[in-house]
Amino acid sequence: MTEKNTEQAPDSTPPKPFSDAFVAFIPQGWAPYPAELPGRLPAAEHTAPRRDAVAAAFPGERLVIPAGGLRTRSNDTDYGFRPHSAFAHLTGLGADREPDAVLVIEPTPDGHVDTLYFRPRAPRTDPEFYADHRYGEMWVGQRESLDEMSALTGLTCAPASELVSAVTADAAVVRIVRGVDERLQTLVDAARAARGVHKIEELDAELERCLSELRLVKDAFEIEELQRACDDTAVAFEAVVRDLPHAVDAGRGERWVEGVFGLHARHRGNAVGYDTIAASGDHACTLHWIRNDGDLSPDDLILLDAGIERDSLYTADVTRTLPISGRFTPAQRKVYEAVLDAQAAGFAAAKPGATFIDVHNAAVRVIAERLHEWGLLPVPVEESLDPHRGGQHRRWMVHGTSHHLGLDVHDCAQARNEYYRQGTIKPGMVFTVEPGLYFKATDELVPADLRGIGVRIEDDIVITDDGYRILSDKLPRTVDDIESWMASLLDGGRD
């Protein structure tokens, strides 16, 4: 990686970063920037109604939505940048755009004016062009001009140097998305305190809830992006299966699986939508196993929980639990089919007019029934399902069955309970259905042949007018279909 050193002057003089000759030479001989403005980003075509909805929820108020800034990974290197999801939702900027940018929705007598404040590219005569390792064109590539960013987003754009005065000017009420840009948040808080505004965190929490709830029902563009993310994810799963024999032989095979999936995520989209879980054997019983440092054994299952995030930042979230050999053992099949039955029950409950929690309740009832049939549940099914005096089944399935999906893998997380967990399912909602069973190797209440088996099956669905549609349907789910699919990918198939 290029080191960010400065040029050293002779020992007899203080260090000088760049000579006068270099400063005179560096801006010469470059081709002009393109005269033609870029086209509108596809995601940006759909953002104006969203901004209208937020402004209508807080009439006469200034709303400040930061993208966030770069964060140091170590010393002089940064983590890859991803904008805050609310910022992306309201601007259409995805991928790695745009560090330190801020959307300000300003009230006017006739409605609102939306302005994107960001750091436009510097002239080639400016030291930023060649000396700034975070923003300079020589270091991180060509940035947009104000006009170019306006063309991309459809927003009025202004330089970041004007942001402070814009957000701290007198206003009846100012709200900001907290925890995204600490420097800006401190300035806004100080300006509000100086005007005697109280309970600022409550004001800001209301904005965050609104922005989360705005994403509960997806529009047609969002659903199409999520469909494409699921389709791309299926391609990456296929690549993983083809490489399983090598992953077994190479050692540390979980890392190999993670890497193969990540290659396709970066090639087909922006990145992975979350840290990939590539959990083989007993590791599958650790719900958020992201260490991914284990070997693969042909006798084990591998639980792969992974999703490709598109450049628009909409992500898939799919889990398949696969036999590394290509064939399930009887014990693995037994657990897998119980989870599959639970998922089918969850699907059946996912329909307009039902409540979101109905999906979980339907799936987990099947889990409890199977555990009871196998003699593992120490109480009757109804007692275990009683939230006040039961819950014993949760020893083997501790997590919820569903979560909303969109720009965030756990989307709409700040929505109020009455609109989320207890909310009514509506057409256009997109969420997962992902029951599981996890029998840790150390669990002495479980028969020996089940210990170390962890199974989760996760699919992404969109609610339609009369039910649901599976977005992740390019991947098989039944035991027979998985074995047939794997056989077609592994060594050209097997008898």
N, C-alpha and C positions, 0 to 999 in steps of 0.2 A: 504494500500500500504506500502511496506517495506520502512522504514525510512533509509536514508543514513547517519547514525551517525557513529562516530568512537568510539572505546573503550577508556574509560577515565582511566588514571593512577591515583595513589594516589595524594591527594592535594599537597603534599610537592614537587612533581616533575612536570615538564611541561607535557602537554598531549602527549601521544604516541599512534599513531593509532593502531599499532599491536605489540604484544610482540614478542621477539625473538623466543620464543617457538612456537607461532602460525605460524610465518614465516617459521620455520623449518618443522612444521607439515602439513601445508596446501597442499604442492605439493605431498604428499605421497599417495599411494594406489589407484590411478586412473587407469581405464582401458586405454590401449593405443588408440590413435586416429586411425580411420579406415585406413588400408593400401591400400585399393582399392580406386581409384579415382572415383568421381561421373561422371555420363554421361552428355553430353552436354544439356544445357537448350533448349527446343524446339524453343524458340524465337531466340536464338543465332545462330541457323543453317542458319538464313537468313540475317545476319548482314554484312557479308564481302562485298557483292556487294554494299551495302549502303555506307560503308566506302570508297570503291573504287570510288564511284560517287562523294563523297564530296572531296576526295583528288584530283580527276581529275578537279574539279571546281576551285581548288586553288593550282596549281602545284608549287612545290618548297617551300611551306609554311607550317609552323607548326600550327596545329589546336588543340585548347585546349577546351575540352568539359567536364565540371564538372557535377557530379551528384547532388551537393548541400550538405548541412550539416544539422545537427539537429538544430531545433529552440526551444528555451525555451517557454513553454506554461505558466508556472508560477513557480517561485522560482526554485526548482530543478527537475521539471518535463518537459518533452519535448513533442511536438506534434509528432504524428505518422509520420514516414518518408516516403516520396515518391520521387523517383529520378526525375530529370528533364527529360522531354519527349525526347529531342534530345539525351541525354545520353542513355536512355532506348532503343531508336530506333537503335542506333549504336552498342550497346553492348549485347542486349538481356536480360539485368538484369531488372527485374520487382519487384513487391511486395514492400518490404521495403529495397531492396538492391540498393546502398551500400553507406551509409553516408560517405562523404568526399572523395569518389573515383573520379578519373579524367581519362578520356580517352585522350591520346595525339597521334595525327596522325602526325608522323615525316617524312619529305621528305627525300628520299635517291636518289642516282643517278639512281637507277633502278625503283623507284616508291615511296613507303612509307612503314613505319613500324608502327604498331599500338600497343601501350602499355597501359595497364590498371594499374594505380597506385592506390593502396588501402591499407588499414590498415589490414594486416593479423593477425590471432590470435597470442596472446602472449604465450610463454611457461608458464606452470603452476607454474614455479618458479618466474615468473615476477609479481610484485605488480598489474599490470593491470588485471591479471586473477581474483583476488579476491577483488580489491579495486577500480576499475574504474567503476563507475555506468553507464557510457555511452557506454563503449566498452568491459568491462570485461566479461568473460565467465560466471562467477557466477551471473552476473546481467542481461545480455541480451542474453545469449546463446552462443553456440559454433560458432565461426567465421571460415571462410575458411583459409586454408594455401594458399601460392602462387600457388602451384601445383594444388590444388583443384579448385581455382578460374579460373586458366587457362583451366582446364578440362571443367568447366561449360560454359565458354564463348568462348573458342578457341582463346583467346588473349594471347599474351605475358604479363605477370604480373610482377610488381615490387612493392616494399614496398613504402608507402607514404613518407617515410623519404627521398627518392631520387627524389621526385617530383619537389621541388623548383629548384634544379640545372638543371633538365631536361627542364623546361619551360622557364628559364631565360638565358639559354646558347645562344650564338650568333646565330642568324638566319636571313635570308633575310627579312622575314615577319612572324609575329606571330599574330594569331587571337584567341580570346577567346569568349565564350558565356557569355555575361555580365549579371550581376544581379543574378547570381546563387551562386557563392562562392566569397564573397566580399574580403576575405583575399587574396585568390589566384589572384583575379583580380587586387588588389592593387600591388602585387608583379610583375605581368606581365606588368602592366601599367608603373611602375617605371623602369623596365628593358628596355621597349621600349623607354621611354622618355630619358633615359641615352644614347641610341644609336641614338637619334635625330629623332625618328619616330613621325610623325605628323598625325593628323586626325584619331587617334586610334579608336574613337567611330564609325566612318564611316566604317573602316575596319571590326570591329566586327559586325556592323549591316548587312553588306553583308554576313557574315557567318551565322548569324541568319536567314536571308531571305532564303539562300540556304537550310539550314536544314529544314525550314518550307516547302518550295516548294518540297523538296525531298519526302514529305509524301502526296502530293496531290493525287497521284495514288497509290493505295494499291496493294501489291502483294497477291498471293493466301493464304499465311499463315495469313496475316493481315485480309483478308476478312473472313476467317474461324473463327478467333478469335472474330471478330465483330458479326458474326452469332451466335456463342455460347453465347456471352454476351447478345444478344437479346433474345435468347431462355431462358436463365437463368432469365432474367428480366420478361419474361412472367409468369414464375412459381411464382415469387415474387408478381406480380400483382394479380394472382389468390389467393394467400394467403391473400392478403390485402382484397379482396372482401369477402372471407369467414369470416373474422374477423370484417367486418363493423358493424354488430349488436352490438358486444361487444364494439367497438369503440364509438358507439353512447351512450351506457349505461354508459360507464366508465367516460365520461367527458374528456375534453381536447383531443378529438378524433383525431385531426390532428397529435398529438404526437404519438398516438397509431399506426396510419397508417405509419408514418415515421419509427417507431420502428420495425414494422412487416417487412417492406421492408428491413430495414437495417439488420435485422437478417438473411434474405436470402442472402443479398449481401455479408455478412461476411462468411456465410456458403458455398455458391456456388462459391464465387470469392474472390477477395482481399478486396473490400470495395464497397461503392457507388462511382460512377464515378464523382459525384458532389453533393452538398447539395440538398437533396430531397425537392421538393416543394409538400407539401400536403395541398392544399388550398381549403377550403370549403366555399360555399356561396360567399359572396362579396370578401373574401380573394383571390379568383381565378382571380379577376380583378387587383391584384397587381402582375406584371409579375414575379418578383423574390421573391415571398413570401416564406421565409425559416424559419420564426419564428415558424410556425407550432404549435401554442398554442391555437387554437380555438376548440370549441365544434363542433360536427357534428349533424346536424338536418336531419331527414328523408326527409324533403321537399326540401333539397338543393342538388346541385351537388357537387362533389369533383373533383378537378383537381389534378391529380397525375402525376407529371413530375419527372421521376426517371430512373436511369440506373445502372446496375451492371457492375463494373469494374473487369475484370479477373486478375489473377495473372500476366499476361503479360502486364497489364495496359490498354489494349484496352477496351473501354467502350461503352455500349449502351446508348441511350438517347431517351426515349419514353414517350409520354404523352397520357393519356386517361382521358376524362372527363366523370364521371360516376354518375348516379343518386343514391344517398345514399339509397333510398328505393328500388332500382331495377327497377323503372319505371320512364321514363321521363314525365314531365308535358307537355302540349301543347306548352307553351312558351319556355321551355328548348329544346324541340324537334325542334322548329322553328330555334333557334339559332344554335343548333348542326348541323342540316342538311345543313345550309348555310356554316358552316365551313367545313363540309365534302365535299361539292361541290367544295369549294376553294381548298381543298387538292387534289381532283381528277384532277383539272385543273393543279395544280403544278406537279403532277405525269406525266401527259400527255406531259408536256414541258421538262421533264427530259430525254434527249436522247443525244447520241453522236452527236457532231457538233453544238448543241445549246450552248448558253452562260449561265453561272451560274445565271445571273440576270433574264433570261427568266423565270425561275421557279417562282421566286417571282412575277414578273409582271403578269404571268398567274393567280396565286392564288389571288393576291390582286385585280385584275380586278373583279373577282367573288364577293369578299367582297364588293367592291364599288357598284356593281350592286345590291346586296341584300339590302344594306343600302339605296340605292336610291329607290328601290321598296317599302321599308318600310316607306318612307317619312322622313328619318333621315338625308340624305345628303342634305346640303343646296345649292348645285350647281349640274350641270349635271355630269354624271360619267366621261366624258372625261376631264372636267375641274379639277375635283378632282384628277385624275390620272396624270395630268400635273405637273411635278416636280418643275416647275418654278412659277406657279401661283395657284397651288392647294394644295392637301394633306389633305383635310378635313376628308377623310376617316380614316386618321391615328389617329384621336381622339379615335377610337374604335379598331384599330390594329396598334400599333406604331412600332412593331418590324419587323425584316426581316423574311422571310419564311424559309430560309435554312442556314445551316452552315456545313462545312466539319466536319467529325467525325473520330476519330481514337484513338491515345494515349491520346489526349486531347478531352474533350467533345466539345470544339470549336477548332478543330484541324487546323493546318497550318495557324495560325492567323497572322504570320509575313510575309506571302507570299505577293508579290506585287499585286496590284489591277488588273493589266492586266492578272495575272494568276489565280486570285481568283474571285472576284465579276464580273469582265468583262471577265474572262477567258472562254475558250472553254471546255465544258464538254467532258470527255474522259472515255472510259471503264476502270473500276477499281477504279473510284472515289466513295467515300462513303459520303453521306451527308443526312441531315434531310429534311423533308418537313413538316412544322408545322405552318399552318395558325391559326388564332384565332380571336375571337370577345370578347370584354370585356366591359360590360355595368355596370359601377360603380353604387353603390346604391345612390350616391349623384348626379348623372348625371340627371339634370332636363330636358335635351333635349330628353330623352329616355322615352318611355311609361312605366308606373309603373310596368307592368307585366314583363318587361325585366330587370328592375333594379336589380343589384346584381347577374346577370348571367354572368359568365365568362367561355368561352369554348376554349380549344386548343386541337387539334388532331395532334400528332407528330409521324411520323414513320421514320425509318432509311432505306435507299435504297442504293444499289450498282448499278452503271451503267454497263450495259452489252453491247455487240456489237450492239444490235438492240433496246435497250431501257433501262429498269431498272428491278431490282428484289427487292421486299420488304423483308428486313432482319427481320423485327419485325412483320411478318405476323401471328405469333401464337396468337396474340391478336385481337379480333373482332373490327370492326370500325363502322358498320352501327348501327342505332338505334335498329332495330329488333334483330340483332345479339348480341348486347350488352345486351339487356334485356333478351334474351334467355340464354346467357352465365352466366349472374348474377343469374338468377333463378336456374340454375343448381348447383351453388355454395352456394347460400344462403338457408340454412335450407332444403337442398335436393330439392329445386325447389318450385314453387307456381303456382297456376292456372293462 
